[in-house]
Amino acid sequence: MSTLSIGLLYGAATLVAMFIGMPIAFALGAVATLFMIMFMPASSVDTIAQNVYEEMASITLLSIPLFILKGAAIGRSRAGQDLYGALHAWMHKIPGGLGIANVFACALFAAMAGSSPATCFAIGSAGIPEMRKRGYSGRFAAGIIAAGGTLGILLPPSITMILYAVAAEQSLGRLFLAAIGPALLLVVLFASYAMWKFRREYAAALAEQQETGRFSELLRKDELTLRAKFDLLPRVLPFVILLTGVMIALYGGYATPSETAGLGAVLALVLIAVIYGVWSPRDLDPILRATLRESTMLMFIIGMSLLYSYVMSYLHISQSSAQWIVSLELSRWVLLAAILVMVVVLGFFLPPVSIILMTAPIILPPLKAAGFDLVWFGVVMTIVMEMGLIHPPVGLNLFVIKSIAPDLPLSEVVWGVLPFVVLMIFAVILLCLAPEIATWLSDTVMGPTGPGR
């Protein structure tokens, strides 16, 4: 069979395995093994365990379960709710301050936990009921939390960025630095929309009160003393200091990503023990179970995805696909647009982990040949994959929101996140027009990588 025929059959078999409901890791592993048996030497099957082990024996990948432990320790304590409460207390006088506080809380928690679902749940479990109690519409509250949660895969320590660094053979420190500017851009866009949307809902509530006499909680004004505001800080500041310390250790060159992850995990456990009294085996059991479950699931997906990519490379599917893309002689921006559209479509069905590991061998060589900075592209691709977390049919954050607010119809959640999807598209366009938003900080700290972008 020709490489084209094998490649088409490989892709079709993968789609069939996924659409029949097979878990992603099993689907990728089963298809890869089947094609090894059919098209590769018989002895290759005996090396499956060895190939998977060698691909996963990366010191960078070691940081993943450690960052997950750090995120689980923070996410399963009251740290998220305390962080949200403190931000709300200091920002409640700003129009839409409650919504903006949720955006900032999501950003800070994402930077500590590195997980989108954990961010969504930790902040949303306190933020959504509070916003709805204060008169915010259900779709507005759901949209803020779902979109804010996506920052978990962009802000360091992003597990998605770690995998991209491995797949693209790029510096993890440079990727983490490059993600900070775009993440701040998204925070500003989300906060600006929250303020604008609040003003509209406030005006509508005020008009309704004047017309019908019905009072909305949205019109209520709270007053907090300065002492009450400062009383909320002691529980939050240690975690912010932890975040700062981890970033200094990583970017200052004092520790490797794995060492930084281990240090962050240990310090997070110490903090929740001191601040919240979470130290007994009974208290730590759900944290360790959650870490083990998520780490095992993620590492299994990574291992099978790497095996899947190895088979693609051995059968020359990825090389031929990359050569075919290059042979089309598309302009660099048309090439980029086509690839990003493909990532959006894949986001309908696949999590970011699988998208990166499955597509990297195909899309990165043409992009590099077209002169794109792969660090910059990693940031852009991550934002596009963020959209996959909040758009149907498989937007993970949508279902996290449903678990937090089961009475809220899924259609309301979807309509609530759509404006944030538009803002993400706008952010991608800005990054294309001004790539320095992503590259300036990494180039300043670590030196420029090359002239082309």
Secondary structure, DSSP 8 states (H G I E B T S, - for coil): --HHHHHHHHHHHHHHHHHTT--HHHHHHHHHHHHHHHHS-GGGGGGHHHHHHHHH--TTTTHHHHHHHHHHHHHTTTHHHHHHHHHHHHHTTSTTHHHHHHHHHHHHHHHHH--HHHHHHHHHHHHHHHHHHTT--HHHHHHHHHHHHGGGGTSSS-HHHHHHHHHHT--HHHHHHHHHHHHHHHHHHHHHHHHHHHHHHHHHHHHHHHHH----GGG------HHHHHHTSTTTHHHHHHHHHHHHHHHTTSS-HHHHHHHHHHHHHHHHHHHH---SHHHHHHHHHHHHHHHHHHHHHHHHHHHHHHHHHHTTHHHHHHHHHHHTT--HHHHHHHHHHHHHHHTTTS-HHHHHHHHHHHHHHHHHHTT--HHHHHHHHHHHHHHHHHSSSS-HHHHHHHHH-TTS-HHHHHHHHHHHHHHHHHHHHHHHH-THHHHHHHHHHH----S--
